[in-house]
Amino acid sequence: KNTVDPDDIIATYGADTARWFMLSDSPPDRDVIWSDERVQGASRFVQRLWRLVNESAGIAKSAPADRPAAFGAEALALRKAAHGALDKVSSGIERLHFNVCLAHIREFTNALADILAKTSANGGGTPAPDLAWAVKEAAVILVQLISPMMPHLAEECWVLLGQQGLISEAYWPQIERDLLVEDT
C-alpha cells in the first residue's frame, strides 16, 4: 500500500526525471519502489545528460559536414559504442525491456563522457575532424535513444545539436552493423 503521488515528483524534478526513474527502477511487471534517493539519482543523470549534450554540441560545430573517409582509434571506439548502444536499445524497446535500455544508455553515456573528458584534458581545443564528426554522431544517437523515455529533454537537446524539425518526427537511426563486429 505504498502510494506516492507522481505529481509531487513531476513538480519538483520534472516529467522526464519522473519517467526515467519509473522506467529504470524495475521491470514493468513489478511495482515501482519509490525512494527520494533514487529520484534524486535520476535527476542527477538528467542533468549529466544535459551537460554532455551541451559539451558535445560545442564540438559538433567543428565537425565536417561529410563523413570522414577514415577514423582514428578514439573516434572509432566512440562510433562502436554509439552503434552498440543503438543496437541494444533498439532490441530492448522492441521487447519492452525499458529498464535494460536505460542501463545501456547509461553505459553509452559513460563512454561519451570519457571521450569528452580526454578531449578537454588535451587542451580543450578543436579535436581532429574525425573525432568531432564521431562526437556529433554519438550525441545525435544518444538524444534519439533517450527520446522515447524523456521526450522534453530530447527535443531541447535536438535543437541544441542543430538538428532540423522535431525529434519525434525524425527517423530512428540506422545501425552500422560493421561497427558491431569485434576483430580479435
Steps between C-alpha positions, in 0.01 A plus 500: 500500500792732427350786301687807388341766285716534186378861472724587796804355321404671174455833677841471667715327237304512174312245293808362324673423830183329626481290182870408517464398865191289441649323199841439654377385837352166412358281222143588399355187663609611848392793717719809511667555835498872564809650657612861525862392456422313177297790362789735582736259321276512194503880520881506516515276193266733308726793591805303391339424164428870451863591575637230267277607213600863555867407492446277197315779319804724539721235340239413235520855364853426380404167342526468123167472317606186317598178668881463514656227287689352796470511879772496763491268800304735732245592236454137401456394864234767549318397182506136612357599839227709334391232255529226762268696729268570210478128423438400862247775572312432175469133597398590855228737384356233272481262800370777733803454730535869575701455819761306297496772234573761762797299627644491146442874462692558824792289374507694175479830690808396698690421177410841355594674825841326498574622146388853585717498813804392296429775248481758780817362661686547170464875521133523412577622150334387184530121468602328178225508233434126528451522876281810472281318246482192726404716801223664300373161380515359853316798650224479239463126560495553878223757472300267276547217750362706788212646300247221574572531873563874539327681213527853641874482563553327166325779308713763676818306431397445136478876448827555686674260260369701205273228366203596284138439590377310802676192632160337536468516121856389423579154370658255744874486426640218291740258665831453321538126552871510403565695821349221710762246386807465721818373337733314729 
